[in-house]
Each structure stands twice: as structure tokens, then as C-alpha cells.
Amino acid sequence: MSASPKYVPSPTPDLAKIERALISVSDKAGLVELGKALAAHGVAILSTGGSAKTLRDAGVEVIEVSDHTGFPEIMDGRVKTLQPAIHGGILARRTDKGHAKAMSDHKIAAIDLVVVNLYPFEATVARGADFATCVENIDIGGPALIRASAKNHDFVTVVVDPADYKAVLDEIGAHQGATTLALRRRLAAKAYARTASYDAAIANWFAAQQGETFPERLTLSAARVQTLRYGENPHQKAAFYADGSKRPGVATARIVQGKELSYNNIGDTEAAYECVAEFKEPAVVVIKHANPCGVAVAKDQFTAYRKAYECDPVSIFGGIVAVNTALEAKTAEELAKLFLEVVIAPDATPEALEIFARRKNVRVLLAGTLPDPNTAGMTLRSVAGGYLFQTRDNGHIARADLKVVTKRAPTPKEIDDMLFAFTVCKHVKSNAIVYAKDGATVGIGAGQMNRRDSSRIAAIRAAESGEAAGLKQSPAIGSVVASDAFFPFADGLLAAAEAGATAVIQPGGSMRDKEVIEAADAQGLAMVFTGMRHFRH
């Protein structure tokens, strides 16, 4: 049996004339203006359902798809465009003689422009609709039309976003009713991205309905928010994408003023806002290079700010500040005296915004509300050849969870500070050590290769800050200390005792727990185990 002859396509034309369009959209934004403009260029318009009604009501002549195909819509509209007269008109290569003959034999008219946006599946899920309603909002004909049109972009222009109507109309006006190959290819790429995103949303929803935290195939979808000036360093390229989850933070915040956010700004601001959201009383968090360098809670915002500032008045330079209550003028006055990259808050008073308006380079973000630290979610990290995917660390420790393991039990005040310090630990890179007193961090050791060094660095920070404030002794004296994971040896705990800590909170679980407990008892420390660690790599 001889092999089939290899198909060799004719050269693709740069200009593809638009004589017939198919329009079927859920989002009616700009539809009437598009329809009128196409009609003015002599384009015949096929349409269905609500799109046809909207156009007709606006005085635009429309041909119903069922009239064009000679086949009625059936099954409550589930089947209307899934028809050879439609898909043949879209998929036919205009320069192929065999395709042209098939169109002639079957009386198939070419369709040159396809304007489709899909049933609002994502919005239906987001509003909490029931299972059946969500399924009914899974578009079938729309993705089929989009994919067919994008595949045949040599001849067909496909539009999935009302924002692209103007570009298409501009080209039709400039090229005697035709579009360029460059535009058609750009729109085809956008079309495939849209159907991929749509399918990802459906797949993820179905997985969630089945209770699958980690489905067999991971599907991701995100929309580009902006292309950034560069990445972590100027020689790296970067962009910022939103996943559509609407979790309050940088992706959803309103940028009131300031320069464009950088790659590092976005990561640090997110870290600050997630940390400050952990606290119910007025709180202030200062972040530098993704690590807290000062965290405090108080009865009022300004006091919380002063306490957070005093933890590390050096590192706050060029830092990120987050507050969990509406930014007040008094706090803004103090912040405006510093060089800061970003200030983020749920809201701000007009007076506070007026103060920052005098410092145009400070980026001020208002997120509207706070993220819920208790909600489930996922985090994603790339590695060579794949991804690490895990649930968000939304673990919390309450008083009832604490297990006293030393001879001395902590005082109620020490417990308050220990719970505060352990919460901060959750947001500090491992190995993490946090000294805290009176609802404020006084020393933070982050990202060291061993816990003893983290303890020492945190103690040094505390001593230096106390010295800068004119204190006669280190604020670490009389503090509590939190460790994000167990002390593998007693040396880290002894370093904390040497710094002046009186109580310790740690997960426990080391092979040498007995040795560490004995060291704590020997130093007169109170120590509790949480049974939960907070590694953050």
C-alpha cells in the first residue's frame, strides 16, 4: 500500500479579509460598538442567543446560527455551534483546493472572524453555586470554536477578550477589511491561553469536589498583572501574575501612590501583609528581605509601630511596613520620616494619605481587608524539572496546646509573649529564633545554618537596639524566646539563657529533648512544647 501524499500548504497570506463573523459572547462589554463597526464594513454577522438579541436590539442585522446551518439549537442550547457548517467554515484552509471543493460540495460558507468569550464558569464557582449549576456553566461549544479558529489563524481572526476589539477594528479600517498575520497569531496565542486557563479552572474545581488535595495532574492558571522592570537582580527578567483566588494582598491591593513595584517589593510586601494579618489587636510588621525585623502588637497602632521600630531601627531602612488597621496620620508622620519601599494597610485615613503624598516615591498600597491566616491554600515552588506543591502553613497554637516540660511553669504574661513570638517565628526564615517581650519582638535571628547562631544573632540585635535606645541593659533580658523547630542540642537554648530569656517555646521532638529540658531546668527557665514546627525555607 502506497503512502499518502504529504500535504504541503500554500504560502500563508499576510492579509486575511473578513467577510463573515460569528459572535457568541457571555461578556457583552463593547459588543454593540463592535457589531455596528463590523456591519459598517459590510461584514455579515452570525450570532446566537443573548448576543444576537443584544445586537438586534441595537439595530445591527444578525443571522441566527440555526438559520445559517439549517439545524435548530437543541438540548436547551447545549448544541448550537457544534455543526459542520460552522466548524467547516472556520477550519477550511482557503488556499487548499481540496478544502475549497469540500466547502462547495457541502455548501459551507467561510467564517473569517470568531468572537467568543466563554460561559462564566470561574465566576459561577466563586459565588458558591451548587454542583449542577457549575457543571451547566462549563462551556463546550465556545472552547471548540476558539480552538478551531486559533488553529486556522492563517485565515481566521479569533477574539476572546473585548479589550482586543479595537485592535481588530483598527486593522480592518487600515487594510480594506482585512487583518494581518501578526495580529492573527497574537490573538491565536491569547485564545489558546484562555482555553487552557478555562480547562485548568474546571479541572481544579473537579479535583476539589473529589476531595483531592494533590490531583494526579497539576493544572495551573494565572493572568499577567504586569511585566516587571527586572527580577531579583537587574540581569533577570520577571513578571507578576495573579491566580484569581482574590486573597487580599499585593495582587488585589489598590496602589495609591509610588513607583512601580519591583519583584523584590512584591515578595516582601506579601510577606509583611501575611504576617501582620496573624494578629487581632493593632499590629505593625517591618520586613526586610522577606524576614521580619520588627513585629509588635499594642492597644493602638502608633504604640505598636514604635515597639516594632525599636526592635531593629537599622534594618527598617529601605524596608516594608504593614499594619492591620487603617493607617493613621500619627503613624504616617513617623513613617514618612524614613526611607521605606512600601507601606501596606487595609485602608488609610485621608490625613495619612495626604502626609504620604509629600513622599511620592513611597509606594502606598491599600488592600481593603486582611487575608485570613486560618484559611487553607497552596504554595508552589519550582525546582529543576518540576514543582514542589504544599498546603499553606495555616497552623496555629493556642494556650491549650502548650505542654509544660520544665519544673517551672511559665507565668500568664510569659505565655502571652511566647504565643506572640511563636506566631512571628512562622514568618521568619529557618533556622528562626525570636526574642519577644511585652508584645514586641526585641531580637530576631533568621536563616542561619544552625540554631545556636540564630540565637546569638538575635541576642546581638537585641543588645545593639537597646544600646541605640540608650537602655542600660539588653531588652532581651526578661524576654521569652521562640524557636521554629526543636533545639537539637542544648547550646541554642543556653545561648538564649545567656542573652537573658526567661522562658522558651519550641516544638519539641528532638532525640535530645531530655538533655535540653535538663539544661532549661538548670537555668531556671520555663519551657513549653507546641508539637508543631514552622519551618520556612
C-alpha positions as CSV (number, residue, x, y, z in Angstrom):
1,M,0.0,0.0,0.0
2,S,1.5,3.3,-1.1
3,A,2.0,6.1,1.5
4,S,-0.4,9.0,1.5
5,P,1.0,12.1,-0.3
6,K,2.4,14.6,2.2
7,Y,0.3,17.8,2.4
8,V,2.2,20.9,1.6
9,P,0.3,24.1,2.4
10,S,0.3,27.1,0.2
11,P,2.0,30.2,1.5
12,T,0.0,31.9,4.2
13,P,-1.3,35.3,3.1
14,D,-0.4,38.2,5.3
15,L,-3.8,39.8,4.9
16,A,-7.0,37.9,5.6
17,K,-10.2,39.6,4.6
18,I,-13.2,39.5,7.0
19,E,-16.5,39.0,5.2
20,R,-18.4,36.9,7.7
21,A,-18.1,36.9,11.5
22,L,-19.5,34.6,14.2
23,I,-20.2,36.3,17.5
24,S,-21.2,34.5,20.7
25,V,-20.2,36.1,24.0
26,S,-21.2,36.0,27.6
27,D,-19.4,39.3,28.4
28,K,-21.4,41.9,26.4
29,A,-18.9,44.7,27.0
30,G,-18.3,46.6,23.8
31,L,-20.5,44.2,21.8
32,V,-22.8,46.8,20.3
33,E,-19.9,49.0,19.2
34,L,-18.2,46.0,17.6
35,G,-21.3,44.8,15.8
36,K,-22.0,48.3,14.4
37,A,-18.5,48.7,13.2
38,L,-18.4,45.3,11.5
39,A,-21.7,46.0,9.9
40,A,-20.4,49.3,8.6
41,H,-17.6,47.4,6.9
42,G,-20.1,45.1,5.2
43,V,-19.4,42.1,7.4
44,A,-22.2,39.5,7.7
45,I,-22.8,38.6,11.3
46,L,-23.8,35.2,12.6
47,S,-24.8,35.0,16.2
48,T,-26.8,33.1,18.9
49,G,-29.0,33.7,21.9
50,G,-28.3,36.8,24.0
51,S,-25.6,38.1,21.7
52,A,-28.0,38.1,18.8
53,K,-30.7,39.8,20.8
54,T,-28.3,42.5,22.1
55,L,-27.1,43.2,18.6
56,R,-30.6,43.2,17.1
57,D,-31.9,45.5,19.8
58,A,-29.1,47.9,18.8
59,G,-30.2,47.8,15.2
60,V,-27.5,45.5,13.9
61,E,-28.6,43.0,11.3
62,V,-27.9,39.4,12.6
63,I,-28.2,36.0,11.0
64,E,-29.1,33.3,13.6
65,V,-26.7,30.4,13.6
66,S,-29.6,28.0,13.2
67,D,-30.8,29.8,10.1
68,H,-27.2,29.7,8.7
69,T,-26.8,25.9,9.4
70,G,-30.3,24.8,8.7
71,F,-30.3,23.0,12.0
72,P,-32.0,24.2,15.2
73,E,-30.5,24.7,18.6
74,I,-31.3,21.6,20.6
75,M,-30.9,20.2,24.2
76,D,-31.5,23.6,25.9
77,G,-28.9,25.3,23.8
78,R,-26.2,22.7,24.6
79,V,-25.8,22.0,20.9
80,K,-26.0,25.0,18.5
81,T,-22.5,25.7,17.1
82,L,-21.2,22.1,17.1
83,Q,-22.0,21.7,13.5
84,P,-20.0,21.1,10.2
85,A,-21.4,24.2,8.6
86,I,-19.8,26.2,11.4
87,H,-16.6,24.3,12.0
88,G,-16.0,23.6,8.3
89,G,-16.3,27.3,7.7
90,I,-13.8,28.0,10.4
91,L,-11.2,25.2,9.7
92,A,-11.1,25.3,6.0
93,R,-7.8,26.4,4.6
94,R,-8.7,28.9,1.9
95,T,-5.7,28.1,-0.3
96,D,-6.3,24.4,-0.3
97,K,-8.1,23.1,-3.4
98,G,-9.5,20.0,-1.6
99,H,-10.8,22.2,1.2
100,A,-12.4,24.6,-1.3
101,K,-14.1,21.7,-3.1
102,A,-15.5,20.3,0.2
103,M,-16.9,23.7,1.1
104,S,-18.5,23.9,-2.3
105,D,-19.9,20.3,-2.2
106,H,-21.4,20.8,1.2
107,K,-22.5,24.4,0.8
108,I,-20.2,25.6,3.6
109,A,-19.6,29.3,3.8
110,A,-16.3,30.6,5.2
111,I,-16.2,32.3,8.6
112,D,-13.4,34.7,8.9
113,L,-13.8,36.3,12.3
114,V,-14.8,34.4,15.5
115,V,-15.6,36.5,18.6
116,V,-16.3,34.2,21.6
117,N,-15.9,34.6,25.3
118,L,-16.9,31.7,27.5
119,Y,-19.7,30.8,30.0
120,P,-18.7,32.4,33.3
121,F,-17.6,29.1,35.0
122,E,-15.0,30.8,37.2
123,A,-17.4,33.4,38.4
124,T,-20.1,30.8,39.0
125,V,-17.8,28.8,41.2
126,A,-16.6,32.0,43.0
127,R,-20.1,32.9,44.0
128,G,-20.6,29.5,45.6
129,A,-23.1,28.0,43.2
130,D,-24.2,24.4,43.6
131,F,-22.6,21.5,41.7
132,A,-25.3,21.2,39.0
133,T,-25.1,25.0,38.2
134,C,-21.3,24.9,38.0
135,V,-21.5,22.0,35.6
136,E,-24.1,23.8,33.4
137,N,-21.7,26.7,33.2
138,I,-19.0,24.6,31.6
139,D,-18.8,25.9,28.1
140,I,-18.4,23.2,25.3
141,G,-19.1,25.0,22.0
142,G,-17.2,28.1,23.0
143,P,-13.8,26.4,23.5
144,A,-14.3,24.3,20.4
145,L,-14.9,27.5,18.3
146,I,-11.9,29.2,19.9
147,R,-9.5,26.3,19.4
148,A,-10.7,25.7,15.8
149,S,-10.3,29.4,14.9
150,A,-6.9,29.6,16.6
151,K,-5.7,26.6,14.8
152,N,-6.6,28.1,11.4
153,H,-5.3,31.6,12.3
154,D,-3.6,31.7,8.9
155,F,-7.1,32.7,7.6
156,V,-9.3,33.3,10.7
157,T,-9.1,36.0,13.3
158,V,-10.2,34.9,16.8
159,V,-11.0,37.3,19.6
160,V,-11.6,36.1,23.2
161,D,-11.2,39.4,25.0
162,P,-13.3,42.6,24.5
163,A,-10.0,44.6,25.0
164,D,-8.9,43.4,21.6
165,Y,-11.9,44.6,19.7
166,K,-10.2,47.9,18.9
167,A,-7.1,46.3,17.5
168,V,-9.2,44.2,15.1
169,L,-11.3,47.2,14.0
170,D,-8.2,49.3,13.5
171,E,-6.7,46.7,11.2
172,I,-9.9,46.3,9.3
173,G,-10.0,50.0,8.7
174,A,-6.4,50.2,7.7
175,H,-6.3,47.2,5.4
176,Q,-9.6,47.3,3.4
177,G,-11.4,44.9,5.7
178,A,-8.5,42.6,6.4
179,T,-6.3,41.7,9.4
180,T,-2.6,41.0,9.4
181,L,-1.0,37.6,10.1
182,A,0.9,39.2,13.0
183,L,-2.3,40.2,14.7
184,R,-4.0,36.8,14.0
185,R,-1.1,34.9,15.5
186,R,-1.0,37.1,18.6
187,L,-4.8,36.6,19.1
188,A,-4.4,32.9,18.5
189,A,-1.8,32.6,21.2
190,K,-4.1,34.5,23.5
191,A,-7.0,32.3,22.6
192,Y,-5.2,29.1,23.4
193,A,-4.1,30.6,26.7
194,R,-7.7,31.4,27.5
195,T,-9.0,27.9,26.8
196,A,-6.1,26.4,28.8
197,S,-6.9,28.6,31.7
198,Y,-10.6,27.7,31.5
199,D,-9.8,24.0,31.4
200,A,-7.5,24.4,34.3
201,A,-10.2,26.1,36.4
202,I,-12.6,23.2,35.6
203,A,-10.0,20.5,36.4
204,N,-9.1,22.1,39.7
205,W,-12.7,22.5,40.7
206,F,-13.5,18.9,39.9
207,A,-10.4,17.8,41.9
208,A,-11.7,19.8,44.8
209,Q,-15.1,18.3,44.5
210,Q,-13.5,14.9,44.8
211,G,-11.5,16.0,47.9
212,E,-8.2,15.7,46.0
213,T,-5.6,18.0,47.6
214,F,-2.9,16.8,45.1
215,P,-4.6,15.6,41.9
216,E,-2.7,13.3,39.6
217,R,-2.1,16.1,37.1
218,L,-1.4,19.7,38.4
219,T,-3.0,22.4,36.3
220,L,-2.1,26.0,36.8
221,S,-3.6,29.2,35.5
222,A,-2.7,32.8,36.2
223,A,-3.2,36.1,34.4
224,R,-0.3,38.5,34.0
225,V,-0.8,41.6,36.1
226,Q,2.4,43.4,34.9
227,T,5.8,42.9,33.3
228,L,8.3,44.0,35.9
229,R,11.4,46.1,35.3
230,Y,13.6,43.1,36.3
231,G,13.7,40.2,38.7
232,E,15.7,39.8,41.9
233,N,18.6,41.3,40.0
234,P,18.8,43.7,37.0
235,H,20.0,41.0,34.6
236,Q,16.9,38.8,35.3
237,K,13.6,39.3,33.6
238,A,10.3,39.0,35.6
239,A,6.6,39.4,35.5
240,F,3.8,39.3,38.2
241,Y,0.8,37.0,37.7
242,A,-2.5,36.7,39.7
243,D,-4.1,33.3,40.2
244,G,-7.6,34.7,40.5
245,S,-8.0,33.5,44.1
246,K,-8.7,37.1,45.3
247,R,-6.8,36.5,48.6
248,P,-6.2,40.0,50.0
249,G,-2.6,41.1,49.4
250,V,-0.4,42.7,46.7
251,A,-2.4,41.1,43.8
252,T,-5.7,42.7,44.9
253,A,-4.4,45.9,46.6
254,R,-5.0,49.4,45.2
255,I,-1.7,51.2,44.6
256,V,-2.4,54.7,45.9
257,Q,0.9,56.2,45.0
258,G,4.6,55.5,44.3
259,K,6.8,53.9,41.7
260,E,6.0,50.6,40.1
261,L,6.5,47.6,42.4
262,S,9.6,45.6,41.8
263,Y,10.0,41.8,42.0
264,N,11.5,42.1,45.5
265,N,8.9,44.6,46.6
266,I,6.1,42.3,45.8
267,G,7.6,39.3,47.6
268,D,8.5,41.4,50.7
269,T,5.1,43.2,50.8
270,E,3.3,39.9,50.6
271,A,5.4,38.5,53.5
272,A,4.7,41.6,55.6
273,Y,0.9,41.5,55.0
274,E,0.6,37.8,55.7
275,C,2.4,38.3,59.0
276,V,0.5,41.3,60.2
277,A,-2.8,39.5,59.5
278,E,-2.0,37.0,62.2
279,F,-2.8,39.4,64.9
280,K,-6.2,40.7,66.1
281,E,-5.0,43.7,68.1
282,P,-3.4,46.6,66.3
283,A,-0.1,45.3,64.9
284,V,2.8,46.6,62.8
285,V,5.3,44.4,60.9
286,V,8.6,45.6,59.4
287,I,10.0,43.3,56.7
288,K,13.5,43.3,55.1
289,H,14.5,40.8,52.5
290,A,11.4,38.6,53.3
291,N,12.2,38.4,57.0
292,P,10.5,40.3,59.8
293,C,13.0,42.7,61.5
294,G,10.4,44.2,63.9
295,V,6.9,43.0,64.9
296,A,4.7,44.4,67.7
297,V,1.1,44.5,68.9
298,A,-0.4,47.1,71.2
299,K,-3.6,48.8,72.2
300,D,-3.1,51.4,69.5
301,Q,-1.4,51.5,66.1
302,F,1.2,54.1,66.9
303,T,2.5,52.3,70.0
304,A,2.7,49.1,68.0
305,Y,4.8,50.9,65.4
306,R,7.2,52.4,67.9
307,K,7.7,49.0,69.5
308,A,8.3,47.3,66.1
309,Y,10.7,50.1,65.1
310,E,12.7,49.8,68.3
311,C,13.4,46.1,67.6
312,D,15.8,47.0,64.8
313,P,16.0,50.7,63.9
314,V,18.9,49.9,61.4
315,S,17.2,47.3,59.2
316,I,14.0,49.2,58.8
317,F,15.9,51.5,56.4
318,G,14.6,50.6,52.9
319,G,12.1,48.1,54.4
320,I,8.4,47.3,54.0
321,V,5.9,48.2,56.7
322,A,2.5,46.6,57.1
323,V,-0.3,47.5,59.5
324,N,-3.5,45.5,60.2
325,T,-5.7,48.6,60.9
326,A,-6.5,51.7,58.9
327,L,-3.2,53.7,58.6
328,E,-3.5,56.7,60.9
329,A,-1.9,60.2,60.5
330,K,0.3,59.9,63.6
331,T,1.8,56.7,62.4
332,A,2.1,58.1,58.8
333,E,4.0,61.1,60.1
334,E,6.7,58.9,61.7
335,L,6.9,56.5,58.7
336,A,7.3,59.5,56.3
337,K,10.5,60.4,58.1
338,L,12.1,57.1,57.0
339,F,13.3,55.7,53.7
340,L,10.8,53.0,53.0
341,E,10.0,51.0,49.9
342,V,6.3,50.1,50.6
343,V,3.6,50.7,53.2
344,I,0.6,48.4,53.0
345,A,-2.6,48.6,55.1
346,P,-6.3,47.6,54.8
347,D,-7.1,51.3,54.5
348,A,-5.9,54.7,55.4
349,T,-7.3,58.0,56.7
350,P,-7.3,60.9,54.3
351,E,-4.8,62.7,56.6
352,A,-2.4,59.8,56.4
353,L,-2.6,59.7,52.6
354,E,-2.0,63.4,52.5
355,I,1.1,63.0,54.6
356,F,2.5,60.3,52.2
357,A,1.6,62.4,49.2
358,R,4.6,64.6,50.2
359,R,6.8,61.5,49.7
360,K,6.0,60.5,46.2
361,N,8.5,57.6,46.0
362,V,6.9,55.6,48.8
363,R,4.6,53.0,47.4
364,V,1.4,53.0,49.4
365,L,-1.0,50.0,49.0
366,L,-4.5,49.7,50.3
367,A,-5.7,46.1,50.3
368,G,-9.3,46.7,51.6
369,T,-9.2,43.8,54.1
370,L,-6.8,41.3,55.6
371,P,-6.1,37.7,54.5
372,D,-7.4,35.1,56.8
373,P,-4.4,33.2,58.3
374,N,-6.6,30.2,59.1
375,T,-7.9,29.5,55.5
376,A,-6.5,26.7,53.5
377,G,-4.5,27.4,50.4
378,M,-1.5,26.1,48.4
379,T,2.0,27.3,47.8
380,L,4.1,26.5,44.8
381,R,7.9,26.5,44.3
382,S,9.8,25.5,41.2
383,V,12.8,23.1,41.2
384,A,14.8,21.7,38.3
385,G,12.4,19.6,36.3
386,G,9.3,20.2,38.4
387,Y,7.4,21.8,41.3
388,L,7.0,21.5,45.0
389,F,3.4,21.9,45.9
390,Q,2.2,22.1,49.5
391,T,-0.7,23.4,51.6
392,R,-0.2,26.8,53.2
393,D,1.2,26.9,56.7
394,N,-2.1,27.9,58.5
395,G,-1.2,26.0,61.7
396,H,-1.9,27.9,65.0
397,I,-1.1,27.2,68.6
398,A,-3.4,28.1,71.4
399,R,-2.8,28.0,75.2
400,A,-4.5,24.6,75.5
401,D,-1.9,23.2,73.0
402,L,1.1,24.0,75.2
403,K,2.8,21.3,77.1
404,V,4.9,22.5,80.1
405,V,8.0,20.3,80.2
406,T,10.1,22.1,82.9
407,K,10.0,22.3,86.6
408,R,8.9,25.9,86.4
409,A,5.7,26.7,84.6
410,P,5.6,30.0,82.6
411,T,3.6,32.9,84.0
412,P,0.5,34.1,82.2
413,K,2.5,37.1,80.8
414,E,5.3,34.8,79.6
415,I,2.6,32.6,77.8
416,D,1.2,35.7,76.0
417,D,4.7,36.6,74.8
418,M,5.5,33.0,73.9
419,L,2.4,32.7,71.7
420,F,3.2,36.0,70.1
421,A,6.8,35.1,69.4
422,F,5.9,31.6,68.0
423,T,3.5,33.2,65.6
424,V,6.2,35.6,64.4
425,C,8.5,32.6,64.0
426,K,6.1,31.2,61.4
427,H,7.1,34.1,59.2
428,V,10.9,34.0,59.8
429,K,13.2,32.0,57.5
430,S,14.6,28.9,59.2
431,N,16.5,28.5,61.4
432,A,14.4,31.0,63.2
433,I,14.8,32.4,66.7
434,V,12.6,35.2,68.1
435,Y,13.0,37.0,71.4
436,A,9.9,38.9,72.5
437,K,8.7,41.0,75.4
438,D,5.6,42.9,76.1
439,G,4.0,42.0,72.8
440,A,7.0,43.1,70.7
441,T,10.0,41.4,69.1
442,V,13.3,42.5,70.7
443,G,15.6,40.3,68.6
444,I,15.2,38.1,65.6
445,G,17.7,35.6,64.2
446,A,16.9,34.3,60.7
447,G,18.1,31.9,58.1
448,Q,21.2,30.6,59.8
449,M,22.6,27.1,59.2
450,N,22.4,26.3,62.9
451,R,20.0,27.3,65.7
452,R,22.8,28.4,68.1
453,D,24.0,31.1,65.7
454,S,20.4,32.3,65.2
455,S,20.1,32.6,69.0
456,R,23.3,34.5,69.2
457,I,22.5,36.8,66.3
458,A,19.1,37.6,67.7
459,A,20.7,38.4,71.0
460,I,23.2,40.7,69.4
461,R,20.4,42.5,67.5
462,A,18.6,43.0,70.8
463,A,21.7,44.3,72.6
464,E,22.5,46.7,69.8
465,S,19.0,48.1,69.6
466,G,18.9,48.6,73.4
467,E,22.2,50.4,73.2
468,A,21.0,52.7,70.4
469,A,17.9,53.5,72.5
470,G,20.1,54.4,75.5
471,L,19.0,51.4,77.6
472,K,21.3,50.2,80.4
473,Q,20.6,46.6,79.6
474,S,19.6,44.5,76.6
475,P,15.9,44.3,76.0
476,A,16.4,40.5,75.7
477,I,16.8,40.4,79.5
478,G,13.4,39.2,80.8
479,S,12.2,38.2,77.3
480,V,10.9,34.9,76.1
481,V,12.4,33.1,73.1
482,A,10.7,31.1,70.4
483,S,12.3,28.6,68.1
484,D,10.6,27.5,64.9
485,A,11.8,23.9,65.3
486,F,13.2,21.9,68.1
487,F,16.6,22.6,69.7
488,P,18.7,19.6,68.5
489,F,21.3,20.4,71.3
490,A,21.2,22.4,74.4
491,D,23.6,25.0,73.0
492,G,20.9,27.1,71.3
493,L,18.9,27.2,74.4
494,L,21.9,28.1,76.6
495,A,22.7,31.0,74.2
496,A,19.1,32.2,74.8
497,A,19.5,31.9,78.5
498,E,22.8,33.8,78.3
499,A,21.0,36.6,76.4
500,G,18.5,36.9,79.3
501,A,15.5,34.9,78.2
502,T,13.4,33.5,81.0
503,A,11.0,31.2,79.1
504,V,11.2,29.1,75.9
505,I,8.6,27.9,73.4
506,Q,9.6,25.3,70.9
507,P,8.0,22.3,69.1
508,G,10.0,19.6,70.9
509,G,10.6,16.2,69.4
510,S,14.4,16.1,69.4
511,M,16.3,12.9,70.3
512,R,17.9,15.1,73.0
513,D,14.8,16.7,74.4
514,K,15.7,15.3,77.8
515,E,19.1,17.0,77.7
516,V,17.5,20.3,76.6
517,I,14.9,20.2,79.3
518,E,17.5,19.5,81.9
519,A,19.5,22.5,80.7
520,A,16.4,24.7,80.9
521,D,15.8,23.5,84.5
522,A,19.4,24.2,85.4
523,Q,19.0,27.8,84.1
524,G,15.6,28.2,85.9
525,L,13.8,28.6,82.6
526,A,10.2,27.8,81.9
527,M,9.8,25.8,78.7
528,V,6.7,24.6,76.7
529,F,6.5,22.3,73.7
530,T,4.0,23.0,70.9
531,G,4.1,19.8,69.0
532,M,4.1,21.9,65.8
533,R,7.0,23.4,63.9
534,H,7.1,26.3,61.5
535,F,10.0,25.7,59.0
536,R,10.1,28.4,56.4
537,H,12.8,27.8,53.8
